[in-house]
Amino acid sequence: MAAIPQRSNTMGSFSIWHWLIVLIIVMLVFGTKKLRNIGSDLGGAVRGFKDGMKDGASDKSADAAGNTQKVDGNLIEGEIKEKSKSA
């Protein structure tokens, strides 16, 4: 029984020509303007997500820095509240 040679494809089970034909069909159906708009919207969403992650990380570090205090080498966390004056 002879061994069956296996063909290596770099992009899934289709060749580069199949992917080019699919790309041309997609461009004909949607048009280049709509594809460009989708790409810019997706890029803006990713950029916004990254900015939100950076803001969230800086907010956490600012909160942690504001609520900590060292006393005699020990780290104390908490909020300082003023005592209200009772009548």
MIDOSE-1310 file (N, C-alpha, C; in nm, 2 decimals, decimal comma, always signed):
residues 87
maai	+0,08/-0,12/+0,00/+0,00/+0,00/+0,00/+0,09/+0,12/+0,00; +0,07/+0,21/-0,09/+0,15/+0,33/-0,11/+0,10/+0,44/-0,02; +0,19/+0,52/+0,03/+0,16/+0,64/+0,12/+0,10/+0,75/+0,03; +0,00/+0,81/+0,08/-0,06/+0,92/+0,01/+0,01/+1,05/+0,05
pqrs	+0,07/+1,12/-0,05/+0,14/+1,25/-0,02/+0,04/+1,35/+0,03; +0,07/+1,42/+0,13/-0,02/+1,53/+0,18/+0,03/+1,66/+0,13; -0,07/+1,74/+0,09/-0,04/+1,87/+0,03/-0,05/+1,98/+0,14; +0,05/+2,06/+0,16/+0,04/+2,17/+0,26/-0,02/+2,29/+0,21
ntmg	-0,12/+2,34/+0,27/-0,18/+2,47/+0,24/-0,16/+2,57/+0,35; -0,13/+2,69/+0,31/-0,10/+2,79/+0,41/-0,22/+2,86/+0,47; -0,33/+2,86/+0,40/-0,45/+2,93/+0,44/-0,57/+2,84/+0,45; -0,57/+2,76/+0,54/-0,68/+2,66/+0,56/-0,68/+2,56/+0,45
sfsi	-0,80/+2,52/+0,40/-0,80/+2,41/+0,30/-0,81/+2,47/+0,16; -0,81/+2,60/+0,14/-0,82/+2,66/+0,01/-0,68/+2,72/-0,03; -0,66/+2,73/-0,16/-0,54/+2,79/-0,21/-0,55/+2,94/-0,22; -0,45/+3,01/-0,25/-0,45/+3,15/-0,26/-0,55/+3,20/-0,37
whwl	-0,56/+3,12/-0,48/-0,66/+3,16/-0,58/-0,80/+3,16/-0,54; -0,83/+3,06/-0,45/-0,97/+3,06/-0,40/-1,00/+3,18/-0,31; -0,90/+3,22/-0,23/-0,92/+3,33/-0,14/-0,93/+3,46/-0,22; -0,85/+3,47/-0,33/-0,86/+3,59/-0,42/-1,00/+3,60/-0,48
ivli	-1,05/+3,49/-0,53/-1,19/+3,49/-0,59/-1,29/+3,53/-0,48; -1,28/+3,48/-0,36/-1,37/+3,52/-0,25/-1,36/+3,67/-0,23; -1,24/+3,72/-0,22/-1,22/+3,86/-0,20/-1,29/+3,95/-0,31; -1,27/+3,91/-0,43/-1,33/+3,98/-0,54/-1,48/+3,98/-0,53
ivml	-1,54/+3,86/-0,50/-1,69/+3,85/-0,49/-1,74/+3,94/-0,37; -1,67/+3,94/-0,26/-1,70/+4,03/-0,15/-1,70/+4,17/-0,18; -1,59/+4,21/-0,26/-1,58/+4,35/-0,30/-1,70/+4,39/-0,40; -1,74/+4,30/-0,48/-1,85/+4,32/-0,57/-1,98/+4,34/-0,50
vfgt	-2,00/+4,25/-0,40/-2,13/+4,26/-0,33/-2,14/+4,38/-0,24; -2,03/+4,41/-0,16/-2,04/+4,52/-0,06/-1,99/+4,65/-0,12; -1,90/+4,65/-0,21/-1,84/+4,77/-0,26/-1,72/+4,81/-0,17; -1,63/+4,88/-0,23/-1,51/+4,92/-0,16/-1,53/+5,02/-0,05
kklr	-1,63/+5,11/-0,08/-1,66/+5,22/+0,02/-1,71/+5,16/+0,15; -1,81/+5,07/+0,14/-1,86/+5,01/+0,26/-1,76/+4,93/+0,33; -1,67/+4,86/+0,26/-1,57/+4,78/+0,33/-1,47/+4,87/+0,40; -1,44/+4,99/+0,34/-1,35/+5,09/+0,40/-1,41/+5,14/+0,53
nigs	-1,54/+5,17/+0,53/-1,62/+5,22/+0,64/-1,62/+5,12/+0,76; -1,64/+4,99/+0,72/-1,64/+4,88/+0,82/-1,50/+4,87/+0,88; -1,39/+4,88/+0,80/-1,26/+4,88/+0,86/-1,23/+4,99/+0,95; -1,27/+5,12/+0,91/-1,24/+5,23/+1,00/-1,33/+5,22/+1,13
dlgg	-1,45/+5,17/+1,12/-1,53/+5,16/+1,24/-1,47/+5,05/+1,34; -1,42/+4,94/+1,28/-1,36/+4,84/+1,36/-1,23/+4,89/+1,42; -1,15/+4,97/+1,35/-1,03/+5,03/+1,41/-1,06/+5,12/+1,52; -1,16/+5,21/+1,50/-1,20/+5,30/+1,61/-1,25/+5,23/+1,73
avrg	-1,32/+5,12/+1,71/-1,37/+5,04/+1,83/-1,26/+4,98/+1,90; -1,16/+4,93/+1,83/-1,04/+4,87/+1,90/-0,96/+4,98/+1,97; -0,95/+5,09/+1,91/-0,87/+5,20/+1,97/-0,95/+5,25/+2,10; -1,08/+5,26/+2,09/-1,16/+5,30/+2,21/-1,15/+5,20/+2,32
fkdg	-1,14/+5,07/+2,29/-1,13/+4,96/+2,39/-0,99/+4,97/+2,46; -0,89/+5,00/+2,38/-0,75/+5,01/+2,44/-0,75/+5,13/+2,53; -0,80/+5,24/+2,49/-0,80/+5,36/+2,57/-0,88/+5,34/+2,70; -0,99/+5,27/+2,69/-1,07/+5,24/+2,81/-0,99/+5,15/+2,90
mkdg	-0,92/+5,05/+2,85/-0,84/+4,97/+2,94/-0,73/+5,05/+3,01; -0,67/+5,14/+2,94/-0,56/+5,22/+3,00/-0,62/+5,31/+3,11; -0,74/+5,37/+3,08/-0,81/+5,46/+3,18/-0,84/+5,38/+3,30; -0,89/+5,26/+3,28/-0,93/+5,17/+3,40/-0,81/+5,14/+3,48
asdk	-0,70/+5,11/+3,42/-0,58/+5,08/+3,49/-0,53/+5,20/+3,57; -0,53/+5,32/+3,51/-0,48/+5,44/+3,58/-0,58/+5,48/+3,69; -0,71/+5,45/+3,68/-0,80/+5,48/+3,79/-0,78/+5,39/+3,90; -0,75/+5,26/+3,88/-0,72/+5,17/+3,99/-0,60/+5,21/+4,07
sada	-0,49/+5,25/+3,99/-0,37/+5,29/+4,06/-0,39/+5,42/+4,14; -0,47/+5,51/+4,08/-0,49/+5,64/+4,16/-0,57/+5,61/+4,28; -0,67/+5,52/+4,28/-0,75/+5,49/+4,39/-0,66/+5,42/+4,50; -0,58/+5,33/+4,45/-0,49/+5,26/+4,55/-0,39/+5,35/+4,61
agnt	-0,34/+5,45/+4,54/-0,24/+5,54/+4,59/-0,31/+5,63/+4,69; -0,43/+5,67/+4,67/-0,50/+5,76/+4,76/-0,55/+5,70/+4,89; -0,57/+5,57/+4,90/-0,62/+5,50/+5,01/-0,52/+5,43/+5,09; -0,39/+5,45/+5,08/-0,29/+5,38/+5,15/-0,21/+5,48/+5,23
qkvd	-0,16/+5,43/+5,34/-0,07/+5,51/+5,43/+0,02/+5,42/+5,50; +0,15/+5,46/+5,52/+0,24/+5,38/+5,60/+0,26/+5,43/+5,74; +0,24/+5,35/+5,83/+0,26/+5,38/+5,97/+0,35/+5,28/+6,04; +0,47/+5,32/+6,09/+0,56/+5,24/+6,15/+0,60/+5,12/+6,06
gnli	+0,61/+5,14/+5,93/+0,66/+5,04/+5,84/+0,54/+4,95/+5,79; +0,42/+4,96/+5,85/+0,31/+4,88/+5,81/+0,22/+4,96/+5,72; +0,17/+4,89/+5,62/+0,08/+4,95/+5,52/-0,06/+4,94/+5,57; -0,13/+5,06/+5,58/-0,27/+5,07/+5,62/-0,35/+5,12/+5,51
egei	-0,46/+5,04/+5,47/-0,55/+5,08/+5,37/-0,68/+5,12/+5,43; -0,74/+5,22/+5,37/-0,87/+5,27/+5,42/-0,91/+5,40/+5,37; -1,02/+5,45/+5,41/-1,07/+5,59/+5,38/-1,07/+5,67/+5,50; -1,03/+5,79/+5,49/-1,03/+5,89/+5,60/-1,16/+5,97/+5,59
keks	-1,24/+5,96/+5,69/-1,36/+6,04/+5,69/-1,36/+6,13/+5,81; -1,42/+6,25/+5,79/-1,42/+6,34/+5,90/-1,53/+6,30/+6,00; -1,51/+6,33/+6,12/-1,61/+6,30/+6,22/-1,71/+6,41/+6,22; -1,84/+6,37/+6,22/-1,94/+6,48/+6,22/-1,97/+6,52/+6,36
ksa	-2,00/+6,65/+6,38/-2,02/+6,70/+6,51/-2,17/+6,68/+6,55; -2,19/+6,61/+6,66/-2,33/+6,59/+6,70/-2,37/+6,70/+6,79; -2,50/+6,73/+6,80/-2,55/+6,84/+6,89/-2,53/+6,81/+7,03
